Amino acid sequence: MLENGDVKLDSAGAAVILDGVEAKIQRLLICAAAKKGRFIYDRTLGSEYNFETDLKTAEMLINEAAASYDTGYIRVLECGERLVLGIETDNGITEREVRFYGEL
């Protein structure tokens, strides 16, 4: 689990492992935040989103980046310096903000 840009550790110092819905959400957030082609281990990971992208284009870019994941349609609720996504889950739409920590 990533939290504030770092691997979150439990009380014993071990990495917190996500599964299920939270793992899916975190994968999508990482995919949206990563610049496509910049992650050395997977050049296909990431999106072409930038802070000047309009809402309609941002939604297209994010959904294109997430196409290889088993997910429904992702809504872009806010874009610009702050990117907020509406991610479909079994419990409805979950709103999450994408955090940009620099290049992966």
KENU-989998 format. One record per residue: residue number from 1; x, y, z of N, C-alpha, C, O in turn. Coordinates in nm, 3 decimals, always signed. Layout:
BEGIN
SITE nr n_xx n_yy n_zz ca_xx ca_yy ca_zz c_xx c_yy c_zz o_xx o_yy o_zz
SITE NUM X Y Z X Y Z X Y Z X Y Z;
...
//
This chain:
BEGIN
SITE nr n_xx n_yy n_zz ca_xx ca_yy ca_zz c_xx c_yy c_zz o_xx o_yy o_zz
SITE 1 +0.084 -0.117 +0.000 +0.000 +0.000 +0.000 +0.089 +0.124 +0.000 +0.183 +0.134 +0.079;
SITE 2 +0.057 +0.216 -0.089 +0.127 +0.344 -0.089 +0.045 +0.445 -0.011 -0.077 +0.450 -0.022;
SITE 3 +0.115 +0.526 +0.068 +0.049 +0.631 +0.144 +0.144 +0.751 +0.147 +0.257 +0.740 +0.194;
SITE 4 +0.097 +0.863 +0.098 +0.179 +0.985 +0.091 +0.308 +0.962 +0.014 +0.411 +1.021 +0.047;
SITE 5 +0.302 +0.878 -0.088 +0.417 +0.856 -0.175 +0.515 +0.752 -0.126 +0.614 +0.725 -0.193;
SITE 6 +0.489 +0.691 -0.010 +0.579 +0.590 +0.045 +0.503 +0.461 +0.072 +0.380 +0.460 +0.080;
SITE 7 +0.577 +0.352 +0.085 +0.517 +0.224 +0.122 +0.474 +0.234 +0.268 +0.554 +0.270 +0.355;
SITE 8 +0.348 +0.203 +0.295 +0.297 +0.207 +0.432 +0.339 +0.080 +0.504 +0.329 -0.030 +0.450;
SITE 9 +0.387 +0.096 +0.627 +0.431 -0.016 +0.709 +0.334 -0.038 +0.824 +0.275 +0.057 +0.876;
SITE 10 +0.320 -0.165 +0.864 +0.236 -0.194 +0.981 +0.319 -0.179 +1.108 +0.436 -0.139 +1.101;
SITE 11 +0.262 -0.210 +1.222 +0.331 -0.191 +1.351 +0.455 -0.279 +1.365 +0.543 -0.249 +1.445;
SITE 12 +0.463 -0.388 +1.288 +0.580 -0.476 +1.293 +0.686 -0.436 +1.191 +0.792 -0.499 +1.183;
SITE 13 +0.659 -0.331 +1.112 +0.755 -0.286 +1.012 +0.742 -0.354 +0.878 +0.826 -0.333 +0.790;
SITE 14 +0.640 -0.435 +0.859 +0.618 -0.503 +0.732 +0.528 -0.417 +0.642 +0.445 -0.340 +0.691;
SITE 15 +0.545 -0.432 +0.513 +0.463 -0.357 +0.418 +0.317 -0.400 +0.429 +0.288 -0.518 +0.442;
SITE 16 +0.227 -0.302 +0.424 +0.084 -0.331 +0.426 +0.044 -0.373 +0.285 +0.071 -0.302 +0.188;
SITE 17 -0.020 -0.488 +0.274 -0.060 -0.543 +0.145 -0.209 -0.520 +0.125 -0.290 -0.547 +0.214;
SITE 18 -0.244 -0.470 +0.009 -0.384 -0.447 -0.024 -0.437 -0.560 -0.110 -0.362 -0.627 -0.181;
SITE 19 -0.568 -0.580 -0.102 -0.632 -0.674 -0.194 -0.774 -0.624 -0.220 -0.820 -0.528 -0.158;
SITE 20 -0.840 -0.689 -0.311 -0.978 -0.655 -0.341 -0.995 -0.516 -0.398 -0.916 -0.471 -0.481;
SITE 21 -1.098 -0.448 -0.353 -1.136 -0.317 -0.407 -1.027 -0.213 -0.386 -0.998 -0.136 -0.477;
SITE 22 -0.968 -0.210 -0.267 -0.864 -0.109 -0.240 -0.742 -0.128 -0.329 -0.681 -0.029 -0.371;
SITE 23 -0.705 -0.252 -0.359 -0.593 -0.277 -0.450 -0.627 -0.228 -0.590 -0.542 -0.167 -0.656;
SITE 24 -0.748 -0.253 -0.634 -0.793 -0.207 -0.766 -0.787 -0.054 -0.774 -0.738 +0.001 -0.872;
SITE 25 -0.837 +0.011 -0.671 -0.838 +0.158 -0.670 -0.696 +0.211 -0.673 -0.667 +0.304 -0.748;
SITE 26 -0.607 +0.154 -0.592 -0.470 +0.203 -0.589 -0.399 +0.181 -0.723 -0.323 +0.267 -0.767;
SITE 27 -0.423 +0.068 -0.789 -0.365 +0.045 -0.922 -0.410 +0.153 -1.020 -0.329 +0.205 -1.097;
SITE 28 -0.538 +0.186 -1.016 -0.591 +0.288 -1.106 -0.533 +0.426 -1.076 -0.505 +0.503 -1.168;
SITE 29 -0.516 +0.459 -0.949 -0.459 +0.588 -0.912 -0.313 +0.599 -0.956 -0.269 +0.704 -1.004;
SITE 30 -0.238 +0.491 -0.941 -0.099 +0.489 -0.986 -0.093 +0.502 -1.138 -0.011 +0.577 -1.192;
SITE 31 -0.180 +0.430 -1.205 -0.186 +0.436 -1.352 -0.218 +0.577 -1.399 -0.158 +0.625 -1.496;
SITE 32 -0.311 +0.645 -1.334 -0.349 +0.781 -1.373 -0.236 +0.881 -1.347 -0.218 +0.975 -1.423;
SITE 33 -0.162 +0.860 -1.239 -0.058 +0.956 -1.200 +0.073 +0.938 -1.278 +0.144 +1.036 -1.302;
SITE 34 +0.103 +0.816 -1.316 +0.230 +0.789 -1.384 +0.226 +0.843 -1.527 +0.126 +0.831 -1.597;
SITE 35 +0.336 +0.901 -1.569 +0.349 +0.947 -1.707 +0.378 +0.826 -1.795 +0.473 +0.751 -1.772;
SITE 36 +0.294 +0.808 -1.896 +0.307 +0.692 -1.984 +0.448 +0.688 -2.046 +0.498 +0.787 -2.098;
SITE 37 +0.508 +0.568 -2.038 +0.640 +0.548 -2.096 +0.756 +0.579 -2.004 +0.871 +0.556 -2.042;
SITE 38 +0.730 +0.630 -1.884 +0.838 +0.671 -1.795 +0.874 +0.568 -1.688 +0.979 +0.579 -1.626;
SITE 39 +0.787 +0.468 -1.667 +0.815 +0.366 -1.566 +0.902 +0.260 -1.631 +0.859 +0.192 -1.724;
SITE 40 +1.024 +0.246 -1.582 +1.125 +0.164 -1.649 +1.086 +0.016 -1.660 +1.127 -0.050 -1.756;
SITE 41 +1.009 -0.036 -1.566 +0.974 -0.179 -1.567 +0.852 -0.209 -1.653 +0.829 -0.325 -1.687;
SITE 42 +0.775 -0.108 -1.689 +0.656 -0.128 -1.773 +0.629 +0.002 -1.848 +0.562 +0.091 -1.795;
SITE 43 +0.679 +0.013 -1.969 +0.666 +0.136 -2.048 +0.522 +0.163 -2.091 +0.491 +0.274 -2.136;
SITE 44 +0.433 +0.063 -2.078 +0.293 +0.085 -2.115 +0.210 +0.142 -1.999 +0.098 +0.187 -2.020;
SITE 45 +0.265 +0.139 -1.877 +0.195 +0.188 -1.760 +0.186 +0.341 -1.765 +0.282 +0.409 -1.800;
SITE 46 +0.071 +0.393 -1.730 +0.057 +0.538 -1.714 -0.038 +0.600 -1.814 -0.093 +0.535 -1.902;
SITE 47 -0.055 +0.731 -1.795 -0.146 +0.806 -1.881 -0.073 +0.925 -1.941 +0.039 +0.959 -1.901;
SITE 48 -0.137 +0.987 -2.036 -0.081 +1.107 -2.099 -0.146 +1.233 -2.043 -0.141 +1.339 -2.106;
SITE 49 -0.208 +1.221 -1.925 -0.273 +1.335 -1.860 -0.169 +1.442 -1.824 -0.058 +1.409 -1.781;
SITE 50 -0.205 +1.567 -1.841 -0.125 +1.678 -1.790 -0.220 +1.781 -1.732 -0.341 +1.776 -1.756;
SITE 51 -0.168 +1.873 -1.657 -0.250 +1.968 -1.581 -0.333 +2.062 -1.669 -0.429 +2.122 -1.621;
SITE 52 -0.298 +2.076 -1.795 -0.373 +2.164 -1.886 -0.485 +2.091 -1.960 -0.558 +2.153 -2.037;
SITE 53 -0.500 +1.961 -1.937 -0.600 +1.881 -2.007 -0.740 +1.919 -1.963 -0.767 +1.935 -1.844;
SITE 54 -0.832 +1.934 -2.061 -0.972 +1.964 -2.027 -1.041 +1.838 -1.975 -0.989 +1.728 -1.991;
SITE 55 -1.158 +1.855 -1.914 -1.229 +1.745 -1.848 -1.260 +1.628 -1.941 -1.235 +1.513 -1.906;
SITE 56 -1.315 +1.657 -2.058 -1.353 +1.551 -2.152 -1.230 +1.472 -2.199 -1.233 +1.349 -2.204;
SITE 57 -1.123 +1.543 -2.233 -1.000 +1.477 -2.278 -0.936 +1.400 -2.164 -0.884 +1.290 -2.185;
SITE 58 -0.938 +1.456 -2.043 -0.882 +1.388 -1.926 -0.952 +1.255 -1.903 -0.887 +1.154 -1.877;
SITE 59 -1.084 +1.254 -1.914 -1.160 +1.131 -1.894 -1.122 +1.026 -1.999 -1.108 +0.908 -1.968;
SITE 60 -1.105 +1.070 -2.123 -1.066 +0.979 -2.229 -0.926 +0.922 -2.201 -0.904 +0.802 -2.216;
SITE 61 -0.831 +1.007 -2.162 -0.694 +0.964 -2.137 -0.685 +0.867 -2.019 -0.611 +0.769 -2.025;
SITE 62 -0.758 +0.895 -1.913 -0.755 +0.809 -1.795 -0.817 +0.673 -1.827 -0.763 +0.569 -1.788;
SITE 63 -0.930 +0.672 -1.898 -0.993 +0.545 -1.933 -0.908 +0.465 -2.031 -0.905 +0.342 -2.025;
SITE 64 -0.840 +0.533 -2.121 -0.748 +0.466 -2.214 -0.633 +0.401 -2.137 -0.595 +0.288 -2.165;
SITE 65 -0.579 +0.473 -2.040 -0.468 +0.420 -1.960 -0.511 +0.300 -1.877 -0.430 +0.210 -1.853;
SITE 66 -0.635 +0.298 -1.832 -0.685 +0.190 -1.746 -0.752 +0.078 -1.823 -0.807 -0.014 -1.762;
SITE 67 -0.749 +0.083 -1.954 -0.821 -0.015 -2.036 -0.777 -0.159 -2.012 -0.858 -0.250 -2.026;
SITE 68 -0.653 -0.180 -1.975 -0.605 -0.318 -1.955 -0.644 -0.374 -1.818 -0.624 -0.492 -1.792;
SITE 69 -0.699 -0.290 -1.731 -0.743 -0.335 -1.600 -0.890 -0.374 -1.606 -0.966 -0.323 -1.688;
SITE 70 -0.929 -0.465 -1.520 -1.068 -0.507 -1.512 -1.146 -0.403 -1.432 -1.162 -0.415 -1.310;
SITE 71 -1.194 -0.302 -1.501 -1.263 -0.192 -1.433 -1.375 -0.140 -1.521 -1.376 -0.163 -1.642;
SITE 72 -1.465 -0.072 -1.460 -1.570 -0.006 -1.538 -1.521 +0.130 -1.583 -1.401 +0.158 -1.580;
SITE 73 -1.613 +0.211 -1.624 -1.579 +0.344 -1.672 -1.535 +0.432 -1.555 -1.598 +0.431 -1.449;
SITE 74 -1.428 +0.507 -1.574 -1.378 +0.597 -1.471 -1.420 +0.738 -1.506 -1.395 +0.786 -1.617;
SITE 75 -1.483 +0.804 -1.414 -1.527 +0.942 -1.435 -1.422 +1.037 -1.381 -1.367 +1.016 -1.272;
SITE 76 -1.393 +1.141 -1.455 -1.306 +1.248 -1.405 -1.399 +1.355 -1.350 -1.473 +1.419 -1.424;
SITE 77 -1.393 +1.373 -1.219 -1.483 +1.466 -1.152 -1.424 +1.606 -1.145 -1.496 +1.706 -1.139;
SITE 78 -1.291 +1.613 -1.145 -1.222 +1.742 -1.140 -1.085 +1.723 -1.203 -1.020 +1.622 -1.180;
SITE 79 -1.042 +1.820 -1.283 -0.909 +1.810 -1.342 -0.841 +1.946 -1.340 -0.904 +2.048 -1.311;
SITE 80 -0.715 +1.946 -1.370 -0.630 +2.065 -1.359 -0.518 +2.030 -1.264 -0.461 +1.921 -1.273;
SITE 81 -0.485 +2.120 -1.174 -0.382 +2.091 -1.073 -0.427 +1.980 -0.978 -0.344 +1.911 -0.919;
SITE 82 -0.556 +1.964 -0.965 -0.614 +1.860 -0.880 -0.695 +1.765 -0.969 -0.786 +1.809 -1.039;
SITE 83 -0.663 +1.636 -0.966 -0.733 +1.537 -1.045 -0.811 +1.446 -0.952 -0.753 +1.377 -0.868;
SITE 84 -0.944 +1.447 -0.966 -1.031 +1.364 -0.882 -1.107 +1.268 -0.972 -1.168 +1.309 -1.070;
SITE 85 -1.102 +1.140 -0.937 -1.167 +1.036 -1.016 -1.284 +0.976 -0.941 -1.284 +0.967 -0.819;
SITE 86 -1.385 +0.935 -1.018 -1.495 +0.856 -0.967 -1.477 +0.715 -1.022 -1.493 +0.693 -1.142;
SITE 87 -1.444 +0.621 -0.935 -1.410 +0.485 -0.976 -1.524 +0.391 -0.939 -1.568 +0.388 -0.824;
SITE 88 -1.572 +0.316 -1.038 -1.681 +0.221 -1.013 -1.631 +0.103 -0.931 -1.530 +0.041 -0.963;
SITE 89 -1.704 +0.072 -0.823 -1.676 -0.046 -0.742 -1.808 -0.118 -0.718 -1.914 -0.070 -0.761;
SITE 90 -1.803 -0.230 -0.652 -1.925 -0.304 -0.621 -2.017 -0.223 -0.528 -2.138 -0.246 -0.524;
SITE 91 -1.960 -0.130 -0.454 -2.037 -0.048 -0.360 -2.076 +0.086 -0.418 -2.117 +0.176 -0.344;
SITE 92 -2.065 +0.103 -0.549 -2.099 +0.230 -0.613 -1.974 +0.303 -0.658 -1.869 +0.243 -0.680;
SITE 93 -1.986 +0.434 -0.672 -1.874 +0.517 -0.718 -1.791 +0.563 -0.597 -1.846 +0.620 -0.502;
SITE 94 -1.662 +0.539 -0.603 -1.569 +0.584 -0.499 -1.489 +0.701 -0.554 -1.425 +0.690 -0.658;
SITE 95 -1.493 +0.814 -0.484 -1.416 +0.932 -0.525 -1.279 +0.929 -0.461 -1.265 +0.909 -0.341;
SITE 96 -1.175 +0.949 -0.545 -1.037 +0.954 -0.495 -0.960 +1.059 -0.571 -0.980 +1.079 -0.691;
SITE 97 -0.872 +1.126 -0.501 -0.783 +1.224 -0.564 -0.654 +1.156 -0.604 -0.598 +1.076 -0.529;
SITE 98 -0.608 +1.186 -0.723 -0.481 +1.133 -0.773 -0.369 +1.223 -0.719 -0.374 +1.345 -0.731;
SITE 99 -0.270 +1.161 -0.660 -0.155 +1.234 -0.606 -0.038 +1.222 -0.704 -0.004 +1.111 -0.748;
SITE 100 +0.021 +1.333 -0.739 +0.135 +1.335 -0.829 +0.260 +1.359 -0.746 +0.275 +1.464 -0.684;
SITE 101 +0.351 +1.261 -0.745 +0.471 +1.268 -0.664 +0.597 +1.285 -0.748 +0.707 +1.269 -0.696;
SITE 102 +0.584 +1.316 -0.874 +0.699 +1.322 -0.962 +0.698 +1.200 -1.053 +0.598 +1.128 -1.058;
SITE 103 +0.804 +1.178 -1.122 +0.810 +1.068 -1.219 +0.843 +0.938 -1.150 +0.924 +0.934 -1.057;
SITE 104 +0.781 +0.830 -1.197 +0.813 +0.695 -1.147 +0.926 +0.637 -1.228 +0.968 +0.524 -1.203;
//
